[in-house]
Amino acid sequence: MASGLFRGIDRSQRWAPITIPADLHPDKLTLVATTAAAPTRLYVAGPGAGVLRSDDRGKTWRTNGAALPSLDVAALAVHTVRSDTLYAGIAGQGVFRTEDGGDHWLRMDDGPTSRVLALAHSPLEGSMNTGWLYAATPDGPYLSMDCF
């Protein structure tokens, strides 16, 4: 069984590995996020690896979480229609948001009281802002208008 990050080719009939340089800790990456609003962009993250970004379908990578308080990213999501807006959950630190593709991050708040396992953004109507941010936790789901 193969491990790592792969990209579907030929309508996903075949899969090609995506190489991430060893100095960016590919062995620590556990999260992948992308959006149809920027189909060539990929974000990956994980505990001890921080956030990485590729704008060319994984051919080249750069770090994107220097302004985060820790490299221990436990959850990651991209805004549904704003491809430069990204959310990161860091255990014990809270939920953070960037609106410039990861160059600058702001702490939104503490996040849910329980550990955040995953984040997802949805553009469903009813939010006063630009959508809803969902957090999966061991205690169940949490919902917020874009931030907690």
Contact map, one row per residue, 1 for C-alpha under 8 A:
1110000000000000000000000000000000000000000000000000000000000000000000000000000000000000000000000000000000000000000000000000000000000000000000000000
1111000000000000000000000000000000000000000000000000000000000000000000000000000000000000000000000000000000000000000000000000000000000000000000000000
1111100000000000000000000000000000000000000000000000000000000000000000000000000000000000000000000000000000000000000000000000000000000000000000000000
0111110000000000110000000110000000000000000000000000000000000000000000000000000000000000000000000000000000000000000000000000000000000000000000000000
0011111000000000111000000000000000000000000000000000000000000000000000000000000000000000000000000000000000000000000000000000000000000000000000000000
0001111100000011110000000000000000000000000000000000000000000000000000000000000000000000000000000000000000000000000000000000000000000000000000000000
0000111110010011110000000000000000000000000000000000000000000000000000000000000000000000000000000000000000000000000000000000000000000000000000000000
0000011111111111000000000000000000000000000000000000000000000000000000000000000000000000000000000000000000000000000000000000000000000000000000000000
0000001111111111000000000000000000000000000000000000000000000000000000000000000000000000000000000000000000000000000000000000000000000000000000000000
0000000111111100000000000000000000000000000000000000000000000000000000000000000000000000000000000000000000000000000000000000000000000000000000000000
0000000111111100000000000000000000000000000000000000000000000000000000000000000000000000000000000000000000000000000000000000000000000000000000000000
0000001111111110000000000000000000000000000000000000000000000000000000000000000000000000000000000000000000000000000000000000000000000000000000000000
0000000111111110000000000000000000000000000000000000000000000000000000000000000000000000000000000000000000000000000000000000000000000000000000000000
0000000111111111000000000000000000000000000000000000000000000000000000000000000000000000000000000000000000000000000000000000000000000000000000000000
0000011110011111100000000000000000000000000000000000000000000000000000000000000000000000000000000000000000000000000000000000000000000000000000000000
0000011110000111110000000000000000000000000000000000000000000000000000000000000000000000000000000000000000000000000000000000000000000000000000000000
0001111000000011111000000000000000000000000000000000000000000000000000000000000000000000000000000000000000000000000000000000000000000000000000000000
0001111000000001111100000000000000000000000000000000000001100000000000000000000000000000000000000000000000000000000000000000000000000000000000000000
0000100000000000111110000000000000000000000000000000000001100000000000000000000000000000000000000000000000000000000000000000000000000000000000000000
0000000000000000011111011100000000000000000000000000000001011000000000000000000000000000000000000000000000000000000000000000000000000000000000000000
0000000000000000001111111100000000000000000000000000000000001000000000000000000000000000000000000000000000000000000000000000000000000000000000000000
0000000000000000000111111100000000000000000000000000000000000000000000000000000000000000000000000000000000000000000000000000000000000000000000000000
0000000000000000000011111000000000000000000000000000000000000000000000000000000000000000000000000000000000000000000000000000000000000000000000000000
0000000000000000000111111100000000000000000000001001000000000010000000000000000000000000000000000000000000000000000000000000000000000000000000000000
0000000000000000000111111111100000000000000000011000000000000000000000000000000000000000000000000000000000000000000000000000000000000000000000000000
0001000000000000000111011111100000000000000000001000000000000000000000000000000000000000000000000000000000000000000000000000000000000000000000000000
0001000000000000000000001111100000000000000000000000000000000000000000000000000000000000000000000000000000000000000000000000000000000000000000000000
0000000000000000000000001111110000000000000011111000000000000000000000000000000000000000000000000000000000000000000000000000000000000000000000000000
0000000000000000000000001111111000000000000111101000000000000000000000000000000000000000000000000000000000000000000000000000000000000000000000000000
0000000000000000000000000001111100000000000111100000000000000000000000000000000000000000000000000000000000000000000000000000000000000000000000000000
0000000000000000000000000000111110000000000111000000000000000000000000000011000000000000000000000000000000000000000000000000000000000000000000000000
0000000000000000000000000000011111000000011110000000000000000000000000000001000000000000000000000000000000000000000000000000000000000000000000000000
0000000000000000000000000000001111100000011100000000000000000000000000000001110000000000000000000000000000000000000000000000000000000000000000000000
0000000000000000000000000000000111110110111000000000000000000000000000000000110000000000000000000000000000000000000000000000000000000000000000000000
0000000000000000000000000000000011111110100000000000000000000000000000000000011110100000000000000000000000000000000000000000000000000000000000000000
0000000000000000000000000000000001111110000000000000000000000000000000000000000110000000000000000000000000000000000000000000000000000000000000000000
0000000000000000000000000000000000111110000000000000000000000000000000000000000111100000000000000000000000000000000000000000000000000000000000000000
0000000000000000000000000000000001111111100000000000000000000000000000000000000000100000000000000000000000000000000000000000000000000000000000000000
0000000000000000000000000000000001111111100000000000000000000000000000000000000000000000000000000000000000000000000000000000000000000000000000000000
0000000000000000000000000000000000000111110000000000011110000000000000000000000000000000000000000000000000000000000000000000000000000000000000000000
0000000000000000000000000000000001100111111000000000111111000000000000000000000000000000000000000000000000000000000000000000000000000000000000000000
0000000000000000000000000000000111000001111100000000111011000000000000000000000000000000000000000000000000000000000000000000000000000000000000000000
0000000000000000000000000000000111000000111110000011110000000000000000000000000000000000000000000000000000000000000000000000000000000000000000000000
0000000000000000000000000000111110000000011111000011100000000000000000000000000000000000000000000000000000000000000000000000000000000000000000000000
0000000000000000000000000001111100000000001111101111000000000000000000001101000000000000000000000000000000000000000000000000000000000000000000000000
0000000000000000000000000001111000000000000111111110000000000000000000111110000000000000000000000000000000000000000000000000000000000000000000000000
0000000000000000000000000001110000000000000011111100000000000000000000111100000000000000000000000000000000000000000000000000000000000000000000000000
0000000000000000000000001001000000000000000001111100000000000000000000111000000000000000000000000000000000000000000000000000000000000000000000000000
0000000000000000000000011101100000000000000011111110000000000000000000111000000000000000000000000000000000000000000000000000000000000000000000000000
0000000000000000000000000000000000000000000011111111000000000011100001111000000000000000000000000000000000000000000000000000000000000000000000000000
0000000000000000000000000000000000000000001111001111100000000011100000101000000000000000000000000000000000000000000000000000000000000000000000000000
0000000000000000000000010000000000000000001110000111110000001111100000000000000000000000000000000000000000000000000000000000000000000000000000000000
0000000000000000000000000000000000000000111100000011111000001111000000000000000000000000000000000000000000000000000000000000000000000000000000000000
0000000000000000000000000000000000000001111000000001111111111100000000000000000000000000000000000000000000000000000000000000000000000000000000000000
0000000000000000000000000000000000000001110000000000111111011000000000000000000000000000000000000000000000000000000000000000000000000000000000000000
0000000000000000000000000000000000000001100000000000011111110000000000000000000000000000000000000000000000000000000000000000000000000000000000000000
0000000000000000000000000000000000000001110000000000011111100000000000000000000000000000000000000000000000000000000000000000000000000000000000000000
0000000000000000011100000000000000000000110000000000011111111000000000000000000000000000000000000000000000000000000000000000000000000000000000000000
0000000000000000011000000000000000000000000000000000010111111000000000000000000000000000000000000000000000000000000000000000000000000000000000000000
0000000000000000000100000000000000000000000000000000011101111100000000000000000000000000000000000000000000000000000000000000000000000000000000000000
0000000000000000000110000000000000000000000000000001111001111110000000000000000000000000000000000000000000000000000000000000000000000000000000000000
0000000000000000000000000000000000000000000000000001110000011111000000000000000000000000000000000000000000000000000000000000000000000000000000000000
0000000000000000000000010000000000000000000000000111100000001111110000000000000000000000000000000000000000000000000000000000000000000000000000000000
0000000000000000000000000000000000000000000000000111100000000111110000000000000000000000000000000000111000000000000000000000000000000000000000000000
0000000000000000000000000000000000000000000000000111000000000011111100100000000000000000000000000000011110000000000000000000000000000000000000000000
0000000000000000000000000000000000000000000000000000000000000011111110000000000000000000000000000000001000000000000000000000000000000000000000000000
0000000000000000000000000000000000000000000000000000000000000000111110000000000000000000000000000000001110000000000000000000000000000000000000000000
0000000000000000000000000000000000000000000000000000000000000000111111100000000000000000000000010000000010000000000000000000000000000000000000000000
0000000000000000000000000000000000000000000000000000000000000000011111100000000000000000000010000000000000000000000000000000000000000000000000000000
0000000000000000000000000000000000000000000000000100000000000000000111111000000000000000010000000000000000000000000000000000000000000000000000000000
0000000000000000000000000000000000000000000001111110000000000000100111111000000000000000000000000000000000000000000000000000000000000000000000000000
0000000000000000000000000000000000000000000001111100000000000000000001111100000000000000011000000000000000000000000000000000000000000000000000000000
0000000000000000000000000000000000000000000011111110000000000000000001111111000000000001111000000000000000000000000000000000000000000000000000000000
0000000000000000000000000000000000000000000011100000000000000000000000011111000000000001111000000000000000000000000111000000000000000000000000000000
0000000000000000000000000000001000000000000001000000000000000000000000001111100000000001110000000000000000000000000111100000000000000000000000000000
0000000000000000000000000000001110000000000010000000000000000000000000001111110000000111100000000000000000000000000001110000000000000000000000000000
0000000000000000000000000000000011000000000000000000000000000000000000000011111000000111000000000000000000000000000000111000000000000000000000000000
0000000000000000000000000000000011100000000000000000000000000000000000000001111101111110000000000000000000000000000000011000000000000000000000000000
0000000000000000000000000000000000100000000000000000000000000000000000000000111111111110000000000000000000000000000000001100000000000000000000000000
0000000000000000000000000000000000111000000000000000000000000000000000000000011111100000000000000000000000000000000000001110000000000000000000000000
0000000000000000000000000000000000111000000000000000000000000000000000000000001111100000000000000000000000000000000000000010000000000000000000000000
0000000000000000000000000000000000001000000000000000000000000000000000000000011111111000000000000000000000000000000000000000000000000000000000000000
0000000000000000000000000000000000101100000000000000000000000000000000000000011111111100000000000000100000000000000000000000000000000000000000000000
0000000000000000000000000000000000000000000000000000000000000000000000000000011001111100000000000111110000000000000000000000000000000000000000000000
0000000000000000000000000000000000000000000000000000000000000000000000000000011001111110000000001111110000000000000000000000000000000000000000000000
0000000000000000000000000000000000000000000000000000000000000000000000000001111000111111000000001110110000000000000000000000000000000000000000000000
0000000000000000000000000000000000000000000000000000000000000000000000000001111000001111100000111100000000000000000000100000000000000000000000000000
0000000000000000000000000000000000000000000000000000000000000000000000001111100000000111110000111000000000000000000000100000000000000000000000000000
0000000000000000000000000000000000000000000000000000000000000000000000001111000000000011111011110000000000000010000100100000000000000000000000000000
0000000000000000000000000000000000000000000000000000000000000000000001011110000000000001111111110000000000000000000100000000000000000000000000000000
0000000000000000000000000000000000000000000000000000000000000000000000011100000000000000111111000000000000000000001100000000000000000000000000000000
0000000000000000000000000000000000000000000000000000000000000000000000000000000000000000011111000000000000000100000000000000000000000000000000000000
0000000000000000000000000000000000000000000000000000000000000000000010000000000000000000111111100000000000000100000000000000000000000000000000000000
0000000000000000000000000000000000000000000000000000000000000000000000000000000000000000111111110000000000111110000000000000000000000000000000000000
0000000000000000000000000000000000000000000000000000000000000000000000000000000000000011110011111000000000111110000000000000000000000000000000000011
0000000000000000000000000000000000000000000000000000000000000000000100000000000000000011110001111100000011111000000000000000000000000000000000000000
0000000000000000000000000000000000000000000000000000000000000000000000000000000000001111000000111110000011110000000000000000000000000000000000000000
0000000000000000000000000000000000000000000000000000000000000000000000000000000000011110000000011111111111000000000000000000000000000000000000000000
0000000000000000000000000000000000000000000000000000000000000000000000000000000000011100000000001111110110000000000000000000000000000000000000000000
0000000000000000000000000000000000000000000000000000000000000000000000000000000000011000000000000111111100000000000000000000000000000000000000000000
0000000000000000000000000000000000000000000000000000000000000001000000000000000000111100000000000111111100000000000000000000000000000000000000000000
0000000000000000000000000000000000000000000000000000000000000001100000000000000000011100000000000111111110000000000000000000000000000000000000000000
0000000000000000000000000000000000000000000000000000000000000001111000000000000000000000000000000101111110000000000000000000000000000000000000000000
0000000000000000000000000000000000000000000000000000000000000000101000000000000000000000000000000111111111000000000000000000000000000000000000000000
0000000000000000000000000000000000000000000000000000000000000000101100000000000000000000000000011110011111100000000000000000000000000000000000000000
0000000000000000000000000000000000000000000000000000000000000000000000000000000000000000000000011100000111110000000000000000000000000000000000000000
0000000000000000000000000000000000000000000000000000000000000000000000000000000000000000000001111000000011111000000000000000000000000000000000000000
0000000000000000000000000000000000000000000000000000000000000000000000000000000000000000000001111000000001111110000000000000000000000000000000000011
0000000000000000000000000000000000000000000000000000000000000000000000000000000000000000000001110000000000111110000000000000000000000000000000000011
0000000000000000000000000000000000000000000000000000000000000000000000000000000000000000000111100000000000011111100000000000000000000000000000000001
0000000000000000000000000000000000000000000000000000000000000000000000000000000000000000100001100000000000011111100100000000000000000000000000000001
0000000000000000000000000000000000000000000000000000000000000000000000000000000000000000000000000000000000000111111100000000000000000010100001000001
0000000000000000000000000000000000000000000000000000000000000000000000000000000000000000000000000000000000000111111000000000000000000000000000000000
0000000000000000000000000000000000000000000000000000000000000000000000000000000000000000000000000000000000000001111100000000000000000000111000000000
0000000000000000000000000000000000000000000000000000000000000000000000000000000000000000001000000000000000000001111110000000000000000000110000000000
0000000000000000000000000000000000000000000000000000000000000000000000000110000000000000111000000000000000000011011111100000000000000011110000000000
0000000000000000000000000000000000000000000000000000000000000000000000000110000000000000000000000000000000000000001111100000000000000011110000000000
0000000000000000000000000000000000000000000000000000000000000000000000000111000000000000000000000000000000000000000111110000000000000011100000000000
0000000000000000000000000000000000000000000000000000000000000000000000000011100000000011100000000000000000000000000111111000000000001111000000000000
0000000000000000000000000000000000000000000000000000000000000000000000000001110000000000000000000000000000000000000001111100000000001110000000000000
0000000000000000000000000000000000000000000000000000000000000000000000000000111100000000000000000000000000000000000000111110000000111100000000000100
0000000000000000000000000000000000000000000000000000000000000000000000000000001100000000000000000000000000000000000000011111000000111100000000000000
0000000000000000000000000000000000000000000000000000000000000000000000000000000110000000000000000000000000000000000000001111100001110000000000000000
0000000000000000000000000000000000000000000000000000000000000000000000000000000000000000000000000000000000000000000000000111111000110000000000000000
0000000000000000000000000000000000000000000000000000000000000000000000000000000000000000000000000000000000000000000000000011111000100000000000000000
0000000000000000000000000000000000000000000000000000000000000000000000000000000000000000000000000000000000000000000000000001111100100000000000000000
0000000000000000000000000000000000000000000000000000000000000000000000000000000000000000000000000000000000000000000000000001111111110000000000001000
0000000000000000000000000000000000000000000000000000000000000000000000000000000000000000000000000000000000000000000000000000011111100000000000001000
0000000000000000000000000000000000000000000000000000000000000000000000000000000000000000000000000000000000000000000000000000001111100000000000001100
0000000000000000000000000000000000000000000000000000000000000000000000000000000000000000000000000000000000000000000000000010001111110000000000001100
0000000000000000000000000000000000000000000000000000000000000000000000000000000000000000000000000000000000000000000000001111111111111000000000001100
0000000000000000000000000000000000000000000000000000000000000000000000000000000000000000000000000000000000000000000000001111001001111100000000111110
0000000000000000000000000000000000000000000000000000000000000000000000000000000000000000000000000000000000000000000000111100000000111110000000111110
0000000000000000000000000000000000000000000000000000000000000000000000000000000000000000000000000000000000000000000000111100000000011111000011110000
0000000000000000000000000000000000000000000000000000000000000000000000000000000000000000000000000000000000000001000111110000000000001111100011100000
0000000000000000000000000000000000000000000000000000000000000000000000000000000000000000000000000000000000000000000111100000000000000111110111000000
0000000000000000000000000000000000000000000000000000000000000000000000000000000000000000000000000000000000000001011111000000000000000011111111000000
0000000000000000000000000000000000000000000000000000000000000000000000000000000000000000000000000000000000000000011110000000000000000001111100000000
0000000000000000000000000000000000000000000000000000000000000000000000000000000000000000000000000000000000000000010000000000000000000000111110000000
0000000000000000000000000000000000000000000000000000000000000000000000000000000000000000000000000000000000000000000000000000000000000001111111000000
0000000000000000000000000000000000000000000000000000000000000000000000000000000000000000000000000000000000000000000000000000000000000111101111100000
0000000000000000000000000000000000000000000000000000000000000000000000000000000000000000000000000000000000000001000000000000000000000111100111110000
0000000000000000000000000000000000000000000000000000000000000000000000000000000000000000000000000000000000000000000000000000000000011110000011111001
0000000000000000000000000000000000000000000000000000000000000000000000000000000000000000000000000000000000000000000000000000000000011100000001111111
0000000000000000000000000000000000000000000000000000000000000000000000000000000000000000000000000000000000000000000000000000001111111000000000111111
0000000000000000000000000000000000000000000000000000000000000000000000000000000000000000000000000000000000000000000000001000000011111000000000011111
0000000000000000000000000000000000000000000000000000000000000000000000000000000000000000000000100000000000011000000000000000000000011000000000011111
0000000000000000000000000000000000000000000000000000000000000000000000000000000000000000000000100000000000011111000000000000000000000000000000111111
